[in-house]
Amino acid sequence: MSDAPHKLDKTLVLVGLMGCGKSSVGRRLAQRLGVEFVDTDDEIVLSAGMEIPEIFARLGEAAFRDGEVKVISRLLAEKPKIMATGGGAFISPLVRAEVERVAISIWLRADLDTLWGRVKGKPGRPLLAGDDARSVLERLMKARYPIYATADIIIDTHAENSHETVVEDILKGLEDFAAQKPETP
Ligand code: S3P
């Protein structure tokens, strides 16, 4: 159905672990729907005036998480758009509650090999800066997947899927989600 025009009446929030494709897919999804795209990590970097590794090193992870909640709440109050979040954002109960209230959450679920293939050797992610990055990612999967699983829509993505394919899957997922919603009396 994917050629029918979609009217976006709520922000779509992409969640999932580092390397699942939130930003690349989100950018294409926004183009497809003709709406604004925002990456919450970029917004945090802008407002802090520091890159993420520097925020973690100088201010600590807790300060980064506080900034993340503030930035996401501010962006969620704006007009509907596509929002890619950092991998830890949806783990915050505050963020989840706000997303649930005003937006639609979409988890891009990927297996460890897919994620690792995309993040290994890439700088900029302080949680994966150590020698045991693959095991850290695996631990984060175990801890976070049950929480990501509470998202409104779950989309499976694999290393061999193109971003366009994932966009199509999301559009289909949105239709199914809209069809499931109980009628308002
Ligand atoms: C994090 C993911 C990163 C970034 C920060 C922490 C996480 O974003 O927010 O390094 O806790 O999973 P991406 O998921 O976009 O890499």
Boltz pocket constraint, residues with backbone or C-beta under 6 A from the ligand:
constraints:
  - pocket:
      binder: B
      contacts: [[A, 16], [A, 17], [A, 18], [A, 19], [A, 22], [A, 41], [A, 52], [A, 85], [A, 86], [A, 87], [A, 88], [A, 89], [A, 124], [A, 125], [A, 126], [A, 127]]
      max_distance: 6.0
